[in-house]
């Protein structure tokens, strides 16, 4: 327990000395005033004036040096040295000047200027100065009223100096306490900031993992449907290619027969038999049908391959990883790609109505937008599926995009049963779902809200009516969250690279 007290005392002493140094200019002014009054008292006595000036000016310089330099280093030893110098020079000055009234002011001034870092030193220094100076004055015949009065005044000034020291010490102690409290508050705030930073990083990491898990879940859920979507045109292409193969083979046989007939005609050999055989072959292979259907089969094969390419391109666009920074994107293309890969979710229960507006390039994280849009479309398909379950009816998913000032808006409407009023405030809560186990995790709309609001500084709201359906509205700023303008050349370059 002693070590902290000693540290506080040392700190107070050092700061008291620092404050006392600031008061040295005032002390110097007081010493200069007393010296001027002493010179005025002996004015005309030039020899005495010269001696007094020669003594007092170095003394003033010495006291200033002690305050500024020596006292902080030596403490008590500096106080003793200053007391001895002031005592000896004061007695000599008074003797030389004949004890004029102004020289008696040195006694209370020195007492007032005492540092009370060590109370015993200050007290004994005052006693020594008063005793020596008063004795010398009385021995030289100075009236007793001067030593007695100015000694009493010096004791009073010493008390004032002591009070000043105590008041200053209390102020410094309170200042140290406030400084300690501020330091503790700063430390606490720094720790809280670090904890908040760590929490924010952990939350961001968790959100990123959640979004990735959502994307993987979506891809896994849609994989079977996408495989079926790809398998259908592939089978179509296979059937068309098989017809092209057999039809081409039959055509080659007919051509070979006709070449034989042509050769006979050119050589002058009767070719009636070969011509009859070629006619019979044409009837066998149904040549008019082949001529009509072979080009159609080729066109069907091309349509199938284009369909497969569109599905693969949509999967590539949907799964394209986002960069750290936003980039200009074609939202209409992103919407179309997502609807393509989500077709297996809604094709059995709903028709799709899409209306694309003219949109400028939108600065965004297009992969995150795809995920948010997909989650809402899947929810719409499930809502319609629940509404038409057990019937032959089909609902409608209506998707529309348009520009609204500095924003773009995308709406996704369904003809499901609507959202009950009791749960409308909870649909964006993480893990909240009304679906059966295995069909929903309660993360779809929560992730969509995080993507639109937090990543893009946009908005996500809905309008719903029981028995009629629900429409979600996604609003995104065209310039992106940070106000970065999307540029047409940048989009064109990105689209070219994607191709």
C-alpha angles and dihedrals in degrees: 000000000000096000097064091046091052090048092051091048091050090048091050091048093050093048092045089054088049091053091044089055089058088054092052091090090058090047090050091051090052092049090049091051093052090048090051091051090049091050090049090052093055096035110142093029092093098179091052090043092054092049093048092048092047090053101040101046094058089044091054090048091048093052091048091051091049091053095047104037119001101046096058090051104039106022109180094021090055091051091051092048092050092048092052093048094046092046096050096042091044093055091046092048092048092048093049094045094045095246099288117187097256092061089063088065088073091073098060091035093056090046091051092049095051117123111226098204085119110030095194092055092049093047097047092043090056092046092050095048093047094045096048096041095044092047092049091048094049091047089055092051100257110159111262092235091075099054093040095047097044092042089055089047089050091052089051091049090049089055090050089051090049091050089049090052093049093047090048091048091052090049091050091047091052089046090051090050091050090047090051090049091049090048090050090048091048090049091048092048091047091051091046089049091051091048091048090048091050091046091049092049091048091048092048090048091048091048091049091050090046092052090048090049089049090051092048090047091050092048090047092047092048096041095089092046093046090048089053091047090053095041094057097059090038090057088046090052091047093052091047093049091048090053089048090051096051093039092050090050091053091048091052090053091051091047091051091053091048091049089055091051091049091051092053092050092050093050094045093244116140107259101182093117094050091045091052090049091051092051090050090049091050089054092047095053093038093234096192090055092049092049090052100041105036094074089045091053090050091051091048090052091052091049090053094050090048089052092051091047091051092052093048091047090050091051090049092050093047095048095042107129117241122239122229091254127055117257134194112267140179102242094190090059090046090051092049092049093050093048089051096056092040093054093103089060097057109019093089096052109023146037118229123234114185128182115182117199126202105274130181119225107288120215104228149114095275095190091055090046090052090054093049092047092047092051091054093046091050090049089051091051091049091048091052090044091055091047096051097036112137094016138088092236124118128207132211133244109202118197121185134172129193143153121255111185109292092351139069121222128205120189126196113191130181136187094225127127097282129239118292112242093235093066102034092101092052106047092097094049114113114257093008112134139150093200124105120263112284094024100071138017099192092242103099101084092032090057091044091053092049092049095048100038105032104028098038104022088233132126136253120195138153142211118207140176124188112249094011107063145248135278123201120202121206115194120189130178110244093220093051132240095301096043094254109159116232113231127212093223091053092052092047091051091048092048091049091050090049091055 
